[in-house]
Amino acid sequence: MKKLLFVFLLLSSTVVFAQLADTVKVVKKPMPKRELTQAQITKKNEVEKKFAKFAKDRFTLDLFGSNWIYNKSDARFGNDFKTKWWSRGISIYFSWDFRIKKSRVSFAPGIGYSCSNIYSRSGLWEDSTGTSFRPLTDINPNIALADYKVNKLTLQYIDIPLELRIRTNPDKFNNCWKFVVGFKAGIRVDAHTKEKTKIGSVVKVDVERRFPDFNLLRMGPTFRIGYSVVNVFAYYGILDVFKKDKGPKANEFTVGISFNGL
């Protein structure tokens, strides 16, 4: 009898504890947040202040697609002139960034170098009236069009860019959005063509300079937008590529990716 009573009490207590366990809610206490010491806060502010001094976008590297806006019906372009979509270029600039009264706006003048390449299946032809474009097979009848591996026109400039820069958070060095409008003007320092042909196993490269009919100057508005050190940009030349009445009417435009920092 005592054994049966002991078993009954044991079973009853087990059921009661199980019911209590189901009704009890386990509350997890949140982990206390780690608070920085005053020394750590001071050091963090010093580091951010130090890097903020160097976040002036002093160096800018542009990789872009270069092309022309032109009238295809212009007689100086001939009937077959067409720029290739892979026409490309590169530019590098150094700028001085002057923040305007601790605001988000700064003014940045600079200086730099730019090189653009225009690829096509036409060659430059000069005579007493100026410069025009003709099919490569008309200029060199003995060379088939398929034998041309490279045919490009290269224009190189020394530029002076002027930019008005707006940053969403200028005190966080490179961790912010950037909006830039500007204007640049340049002087041409070189203009040359490069033709590379391969006939059988014979490879020939011809480079020709001295093209006086290209405009000495170029200028136009610029635009850049991006986050941190990576931006997209665009430029449009308001001056013609060629001197007036010395070549076909064409205006340069470029669109590309810009890397800037320091």
Residue pairs with C-beta under 8 A, 6 or more apart in sequence:
36 44
48 171
48 172
48 173
51 173
52 170
52 171
52 172
52 173
54 173
54 262
55 170
55 173
55 174
55 261
55 262
56 95
56 96
56 97
56 108
56 262
57 95
57 97
57 108
57 165
57 178
57 260
57 261
57 262
58 94
58 95
58 96
58 97
58 261
58 262
59 92
59 93
59 94
59 95
59 260
59 261
59 262
60 91
60 92
60 93
60 94
60 95
60 110
60 112
60 258
60 259
60 260
61 90
61 91
61 92
61 258
61 259
61 260
62 90
62 91
62 92
62 93
62 114
62 233
62 254
62 256
62 257
62 258
62 259
63 88
63 90
63 256
63 257
63 258
63 259
64 88
64 89
64 90
64 91
64 116
64 233
64 235
64 254
64 255
64 256
64 257
65 85
65 86
65 87
65 88
65 89
65 254
65 255
65 256
66 87
66 88
66 89
66 116
66 117
66 118
66 252
66 253
66 254
67 83
67 85
67 87
67 118
67 252
67 253
67 254
68 83
68 118
68 241
68 250
68 251
68 252
68 253
69 250
69 251
69 252
69 253
70 77
70 248
70 249
70 250
70 251
71 77
71 248
71 249
72 81
74 248
74 249
75 132
76 130
76 131
76 132
76 133
76 247
76 248
77 122
77 132
77 133
77 248
78 122
78 132
78 133
78 134
78 135
80 121
80 122
80 135
81 120
81 122
81 133
82 120
82 121
82 122
83 118
83 119
83 120
84 119
84 120
86 119
87 116
87 117
87 118
87 119
87 152
88 116
88 117
89 114
89 115
89 116
89 117
89 254
90 114
90 115
91 112
91 113
91 114
91 115
91 159
92 112
92 113
93 110
93 111
93 112
93 113
93 159
93 161
94 110
94 111
94 112
95 108
95 109
95 110
95 161
95 163
96 108
96 109
96 110
97 106
97 107
97 108
97 165
98 106
98 107
98 108
99 105
99 106
99 170
100 106
100 107
104 166
104 167
104 168
104 169
104 170
105 164
105 165
105 166
106 164
106 165
106 167
106 170
107 162
107 163
107 164
107 165
108 161
108 162
108 163
108 164
108 165
108 182
109 160
109 161
109 162
109 163
110 160
110 161
110 162
110 163
111 158
111 159
111 160
111 161
112 158
112 159
112 161
113 156
113 157
113 158
113 159
114 156
114 157
114 159
114 186
115 154
115 155
115 156
115 157
116 154
116 155
116 156
116 252
116 254
117 152
117 153
117 154
118 152
118 153
118 154
118 155
119 150
119 151
119 152
120 133
120 151
120 152
120 153
121 135
121 136
121 145
121 148
121 151
122 133
122 134
122 135
122 136
122 151
123 133
123 134
123 135
123 136
123 139
123 140
123 151
123 193
123 195
124 131
124 132
124 133
124 153
124 193
124 211
125 131
125 132
125 133
125 134
125 139
126 211
126 213
130 213
130 242
130 243
130 245
130 246
130 247
131 211
131 213
131 214
131 242
131 246
131 247
131 248
132 247
132 248
133 248
135 145
136 143
136 145
136 148
136 151
136 195
137 143
137 144
137 145
143 197
143 199
147 197
147 198
147 199
148 195
148 196
148 197
149 196
149 197
149 198
150 194
150 195
150 196
151 193
151 194
151 195
151 196
152 193
152 194
153 191
153 192
153 193
154 190
154 191
154 192
154 193
154 194
155 188
155 190
155 191
155 214
155 241
156 188
156 189
156 190
156 191
157 186
157 187
157 188
157 189
157 218
158 186
158 187
158 189
159 184
159 185
159 186
160 184
160 185
160 186
161 182
161 183
161 184
161 222
162 182
162 183
162 184
163 180
163 181
163 182
163 222
163 224
164 180
164 181
164 182
165 178
165 179
165 180
166 178
166 179
166 180
167 176
167 177
167 178
168 176
168 177
168 178
169 175
169 176
170 176
174 228
174 229
174 261
175 228
176 227
176 228
177 225
177 226
177 227
178 224
178 225
178 226
178 227
178 231
179 224
179 225
180 222
180 223
180 224
180 225
180 231
180 233
181 221
181 222
181 223
182 221
182 222
182 223
182 224
183 219
183 220
183 221
183 222
184 219
184 220
184 222
184 235
185 217
185 218
185 219
186 217
186 218
186 219
187 216
187 217
188 214
188 215
188 216
188 217
188 218
190 209
191 209
191 211
191 214
192 207
192 208
192 209
192 211
193 206
193 207
193 208
193 211
194 205
194 206
194 207
195 205
195 206
195 207
196 203
196 204
196 205
196 206
197 203
197 204
197 206
198 204
213 242
213 243
213 246
213 247
214 241
214 242
214 243
214 247
215 239
215 240
215 241
215 242
215 243
217 239
218 237
218 239
218 241
218 252
219 237
219 238
219 239
220 235
220 236
220 237
220 238
220 239
220 252
221 235
221 236
221 238
222 233
222 234
222 235
223 233
223 234
223 235
224 231
224 232
224 233
224 234
224 258
225 231
225 232
225 233
226 232
226 258
229 259
229 260
229 261
230 257
230 258
230 259
231 257
231 258
231 259
231 260
232 255
232 256
232 257
232 258
233 255
233 256
233 257
233 258
234 253
234 254
234 255
235 252
235 253
235 254
236 251
236 252
236 253
237 251
237 252
237 253
238 251
239 251
240 247
240 249
240 250
240 251
241 247
241 250
241 251
241 252
242 248
242 249
242 250
